[in-house]
């Protein structure tokens, strides 16, 4: 095998051995024509891709549009009136001085962070910021020591980071160089909201000369939060205090000023050296945008947020009967800490599945030598809103097991499901998430709720999760009894020696 192929194979084998190799999702063979399919994986939060009204509007618009196939090339080479018209609509809707349309949210972040920060500037970013921001920073003209992270959603950590930068850099104090602060309004893997008002206040206080610039990625908030889905920046009235906002509904970047837009036209390589979005894509985005402007999506968002509260409240109640080491919510969605959850589980009258070996060392939830419990990647419980988001992570050391179980769940075998309305068999699509996509020891199943879901479908998901946990608990108790029986029959030492 050639050297390159060998190195690539070794790298992939390493991921296979750690059970973190990525693969494209496929329609599982386990799903049959008799099964009902419920999707809890996609980012189609408002279920617009399934909207008959939007489908009709798009087809009507395409039938009357003069150009729909392709775009002809880069925006800098070919006139694109449809693109320019959508940018103007976005500018007005988001109350911004300028807007520029990229091919994707990834491209927008890469273009902005690679081009706008100038040599000598500093980028301070939330530790859970999206990979596209990291790629943009890596290709910027900034040195590595000018790229500094702060603890997730922690304003004290941000303040400390800014204070250290100012202490070592006179040009930041005098305003000759700039500090860019990169955050997401809603984080895609944790479902946490950034404390945007506090972040903006902190940046303006620490950099009073106006050389601090906050950039907010609104990719997972657009369409759901704020007036007519304008996002959390608009919900908090921060439009004029934010340097740039990324909205992936239409892949737009709302920026503070025509100067920034013009600069990106000249220096953002992810905008310059790529064929523009097809005219059909722009037309479809415009039709979707109509639903935001006429208020249609507000009703969908209201239903979605009601489902979010329903799911979290219901799953909290069930988790009181499940060992936190097996399955739990992250701290920002829980009513008590991890240690309190373990005590609450035992106080509810359940036998602790924690054990200890002869030396007094802790064993895992199922009596085995433990992997570490899933840790919450949310360092602080700061939530500027009292409601949960549509992104709900279920932290577990066994995300693949839970996801696979849900794919073949049989509600008819679950006594707590109303079998009169529930399908006999249902394929529940969820996604197990592992490092390096999320921090180490925070493996999870990521639940994405959609406006198209019903309470009945959410209840089936809840019962599937509970059924999996009950099965794993039963398996652990059975294994524990087998171990105790073996230990009493032959003795622990004799059993261990037989295994060596």
Steps between C-alpha positions, in 0.01 A plus 500: 500500500637846407610716791216751462231234488652330805499823700140574406396146593674522838322827577159354410572180694581708805158664479336161451668368816378801698149469349512858368537443125262723308281357226228643283155418637309240305140384514543202733412158367317442826228745395211329323201629309281415801695728733413858581807725470557798732804721442672668795832568324466773236536877542168557323362641825193666347429200272492732200643230273173310556271801448251450212441877486871574465536229238221655291647849541845386388367313195288800400797736537728272300246469219484877459869585555707580188813320628500203732780265386843573643637846575763547232807522725643712777304803616796715397482375141130477422216742586259337746186710543315228697787479750520877536124527554508236775793675669301823508202321652727346764659835578164662565353207690794463737532877544861499385707748306606239244461131415700259289391156382742206530449146372481357853533597862836323504623714210373817668689432823817398319483810279437740788754369748773442243472845343375765742735471802817692417860417600540592866131446582371240746210254472344383826257213449271278702661159553201330330498722190425329169776332298453748215619783726809298587572445130460870433733593784764249387512655153504858631810719527499478878764320705389200704548687828246757377226235494374448855204304633287563807284260700164425345242771567707635788509880511752495791730286285454738206579795724814327631614419145451859385677634808805281429508609136485867598772454761745375237399712202529877506358524146173349626479755779553790261258366239762450230416129483165325535349213696237280334279292732342196331193330647191311390161617618388135525759223508424211270623209714403618848186705436630778725426869446783751518452780757524752217406813694761429766763420237438825313505698825829336599667572165387865498616546859841341448561669162347846541672643192270291278763257373311197630277324247249226585415250226196276554422181310118476495490185289279303740289791625383658174132444428418390855600774741446873494233706318397302190801273549765772473715323759613558856695815418175663389309348790737682736511823297875471437503553123698826513752365752600189305769515231372210288232231513493175309155374396506171316142541387621619161866472607521875556736714700348816642788740556541843654567711196551499126875523566507152653293361214729657242804365684358147492430535127869569453668274755271212604631212293198281581287763325732594212621164373178301485199476273208687653187330629276380218211727407263221602651495850465877534139488382419222748667698780292802406179298520599371843579857600143598409380274782714691750382839380128412500515347849428140398811368672408665830219248547736215415762634743243533779396136456865390488590677823195351672622154393847580638361581844276193490787266413740636761241498779391145418851359466609667825230310685610167352870562562437501875468122464810456282862502624664829393811303406292328233294791369448860598432849374779758490518733799323793334187286451500330837330607820794381711870421470647164396575400859148600606358295213680190625368560854152568367510172306591305813257689723221399261547149635720360225795276567821676408670340204828640622723241656852461628767240452685335786738797522214743533546645151183621331344289231287631216122537505466141381765352727773500235825692522368841399565727218466849641146631524388733227592850603295802412690726261303792636722663758236739630121470519457852363190503284352834393168329424287283725399256228706214356614515140406259222842332540504263798806283569458180700837430660588131516804276484306278257364729227529240225301246701220749569481619140491143365227400747280790393528396134309180574276610787171315542249727677252211515731326749518807724217509754525877550434583135142544381501213250162608359670787314864386498640302205593138565857568391679830456846602379611794711794675337746653746870570469772375736769767535857422605826690542661675318168654389432569868752528787642184653275319746186675375366236261130537445193436291398833350124553479373762254132581533303632201182702459360209299514267799191425706479443874423137428825460304699671773338269755602197294859631501489543879364149553764357268774670701352373827459148363867493397611620844285239674647226284855613575422513873355148487808378311725655763308347790507162329874526444547605862310198628703267276822655631387467864400136444835418337690679773318306770548167319872514417623810681613826345871414508453161332276654232749778424792255487310290249474804274871584511 
